[in-house]
Amino acid sequence: MKRNHYTPEQEQFREAFRRFLEREVVPHSPRFREQGMIDRDVYRKAGEGGFLCYWVEEAYGGLGLADFRYDQLMYEEVTRSHETGLWMGALNRNSPPYIAKYGTEAQKHLFLPKLVSGEMICAIAMTEPDAGSDIAGFKTHARPRGDGSWVLNGQKTYISYGLTADLFVVAAKTDPSNPRQLGLFLVEKGMPGFRPGRKLEKLGFLSQDTSELFFEDVELSPQHVIGDPARGFDYMRGGLAEERITTAAQSLPNAQEAIRLAVDFTTGRKAFGQRIADFQNTKFKLAELRADVDCAQAFLDHCVDLFNAGELDPATAAACKLKCTEVQARAVDESLQLHGSAGYMQEYPICRLYADARISRIFAGTSEVMKIVIAKDMLG
Ligand SMILES: Cc1cc2nc3c(=O)[nH]c(=O)nc-3n(C[C@H](O)[C@H](O)[C@H](O)COP(=O)(O)OP(=O)(O)OC[C@H]3O[C@@H](n4cnc5c(N)ncnc54)[C@H](O)[C@@H]3O)c2cc1C
């Protein structure tokens, strides 16, 4: 489908990012997967290239390009490179906006330039061993000491970049009598009482680290509180809408690429004297997938425009995530099927696309939670 979505400047940015991936990431991809994380140096080079938190205002070291399409095209290029460990959505969108939107001037001046340069990586820590979808079930808590400082205790899990990150936006309860009252706190690597746990072994995203985090009497000064410590829930509602459009925008290129791989494979392989692509089943499957992806793409591009205009509401973001990730799931599954057993082998890229895709319907809110958000908007 022809898209009139990107400007010529954005296409130039795409070229620069593609060259960066070809130079700094793709040649080392097998090693990154082996070690379970990308070399730290790559993030600094990404910062030098202007690819990290480019949306941050110039006063805080960014390029001031408040346009999500730059992120969107980077997700497309990351998928195209087949090395998904450089998770631009997590680096640019999942946690830094909390500092930019709700942080103090001092916090913005201290942290944002380092997130832009890649000197620091920031992660978001919400999920806990006993509570993921059910935010009210969080046990991690921060107790005020009366002088503006806080003491943080608890545990988080499944945290993307848990080992690579230097800075964490941590959600914690701030009122024991109110399960819905949360605050957001900044925790820095090396603070006494804070330690990352083990690197978790995952199905996909093999070159991107995911880990547990432990907080034991971590003392947080007033400079480590983001905004109002009673309003974390509200902040997260807005932040999650951004995380959901991000997940949608990461999912659809994966679906597009799966279809492209299926076309390549089925036109090159024969069975029963004809190309796999010549079976009517193959044609119908690919045609259905193409129609699904084109519809989802039009919806996604529209949601990106709404986001850029500050008009993307949480329910529409949830609908976009639900639709794009479901289309992705069908696309990788059908495309793998068309590869036969080759699709199950790591040496074929469809195998990794399939494994990476499975998390899209779970993180940033599961598909079931997306339906709850959408239904609440419809029915109250
Ligand atoms: C690779 C990876 C990266 C991640 N990165 C991060 C990160 O950076 N930061 C972070 O905080 N978290 C992260 N997560 C965690 C992820 O966001 C959560 O695991 C996810 O939100 C689901 O929570 P849960 O696992 O506790 O599932 P649960 O909430 O226990 O849900 C289990 C099942 O029950 C269903 N369910 C729950 N409630 C309802 C309901 N009311 N109605 C119907 N069905 C329901 C769910 O849809 C799901 O199918 C990551 C996870 C992975 C695997």
The ligand as a MOL file (V3000), in Angstrom:
LIG
                    3D

  0  0  0     0  0            999 V3000
M  V30 BEGIN CTAB
M  V30 COUNTS 53 58 0 0 0
M  V30 BEGIN ATOM
M  V30 1 C 9.9110 -9.2300 27.2810 0
M  V30 2 C 9.1210 -8.4840 28.3180 0
M  V30 3 C 9.4240 -7.1600 28.5680 0
M  V30 4 C 8.7150 -6.4710 29.5520 0
M  V30 5 N 9.1000 -5.1920 29.8550 0
M  V30 6 C 8.5440 -4.5790 30.9330 0
M  V30 7 C 9.0570 -3.3270 31.3980 0
M  V30 8 O 10.0070 -2.7650 30.8360 0
M  V30 9 N 8.4930 -2.7640 32.4930 0
M  V30 10 C 7.4470 -3.3470 33.1510 0
M  V30 11 O 6.9790 -2.7820 34.1220 0
M  V30 12 N 6.9380 -4.5410 32.7370 0
M  V30 13 C 7.4670 -5.1710 31.6590 0
M  V30 14 N 6.9890 -6.3950 31.2440 0
M  V30 15 C 5.8690 -7.0010 31.9610 0
M  V30 16 C 4.5460 -6.9720 31.2080 0
M  V30 17 O 4.1490 -5.6560 30.8990 0
M  V30 18 C 3.4950 -7.6930 32.0840 0
M  V30 19 O 3.9360 -9.0270 32.2470 0
M  V30 20 C 2.1160 -7.6510 31.4600 0
M  V30 21 O 1.5370 -6.3800 31.6730 0
M  V30 22 C 1.1580 -8.7200 32.0180 0
M  V30 23 O 1.2160 -8.7980 33.4090 0
M  V30 24 P 1.3540 -10.2350 34.1310 0
M  V30 25 O 2.4630 -10.9760 33.4880 0
M  V30 26 O 1.4310 -10.0040 35.5930 0
M  V30 27 O 0.0300 -11.0080 33.7800 0
M  V30 28 P -1.3050 -11.0510 34.6530 0
M  V30 29 O -1.7610 -9.6780 34.9380 0
M  V30 30 O -1.1060 -11.9650 35.8060 0
M  V30 31 O -2.3140 -11.7220 33.6210 0
M  V30 32 C -2.3280 -13.1310 33.3330 0
M  V30 33 C -3.4560 -13.3800 32.3260 0
M  V30 34 O -4.7090 -12.9920 32.9080 0
M  V30 35 C -5.3500 -12.0580 32.0670 0
M  V30 36 N -6.0970 -11.0760 32.8610 0
M  V30 37 C -5.6340 -10.2980 33.8750 0
M  V30 38 N -6.6060 -9.4950 34.3300 0
M  V30 39 C -7.7140 -9.7670 33.5820 0
M  V30 40 C -9.0530 -9.2610 33.5620 0
M  V30 41 N -9.4430 -8.2900 34.3990 0
M  V30 42 N -9.9230 -9.7740 32.6580 0
M  V30 43 C -9.5350 -10.7450 31.7900 0
M  V30 44 N -8.2880 -11.2550 31.7600 0
M  V30 45 C -7.3870 -10.7770 32.6470 0
M  V30 46 C -4.2360 -11.3830 31.2790 0
M  V30 47 O -4.7250 -10.7940 30.0830 0
M  V30 48 C -3.3040 -12.5600 31.0460 0
M  V30 49 O -3.7610 -13.2920 29.9350 0
M  V30 50 C 7.6560 -7.1000 30.2550 0
M  V30 51 C 7.3450 -8.4370 29.9790 0
M  V30 52 C 8.0900 -9.1290 29.0440 0
M  V30 53 C 7.7830 -10.5850 28.8360 0
M  V30 END ATOM
M  V30 BEGIN BOND
M  V30 1 1 1 2
M  V30 2 1 2 3
M  V30 3 2 2 52
M  V30 4 2 3 4
M  V30 5 1 4 5
M  V30 6 1 4 50
M  V30 7 2 5 6
M  V30 8 1 6 7
M  V30 9 1 6 13
M  V30 10 2 7 8
M  V30 11 1 7 9
M  V30 12 1 9 10
M  V30 13 2 10 11
M  V30 14 1 10 12
M  V30 15 2 12 13
M  V30 16 1 13 14
M  V30 17 1 14 15
M  V30 18 1 14 50
M  V30 19 1 15 16
M  V30 20 1 16 17
M  V30 21 1 16 18
M  V30 22 1 18 19
M  V30 23 1 18 20
M  V30 24 1 20 21
M  V30 25 1 20 22
M  V30 26 1 22 23
M  V30 27 1 23 24
M  V30 28 2 24 25
M  V30 29 1 24 26
M  V30 30 1 24 27
M  V30 31 1 27 28
M  V30 32 2 28 29
M  V30 33 1 28 30
M  V30 34 1 28 31
M  V30 35 1 31 32
M  V30 36 1 32 33
M  V30 37 1 33 34
M  V30 38 1 33 48
M  V30 39 1 34 35
M  V30 40 1 35 36
M  V30 41 1 35 46
M  V30 42 1 36 37
M  V30 43 1 36 45
M  V30 44 2 37 38
M  V30 45 1 38 39
M  V30 46 1 39 40
M  V30 47 2 39 45
M  V30 48 1 40 41
M  V30 49 2 40 42
M  V30 50 1 42 43
M  V30 51 2 43 44
M  V30 52 1 44 45
M  V30 53 1 46 47
M  V30 54 1 46 48
M  V30 55 1 48 49
M  V30 56 2 50 51
M  V30 57 1 51 52
M  V30 58 1 52 53
M  V30 END BOND
M  V30 END CTAB
M  END
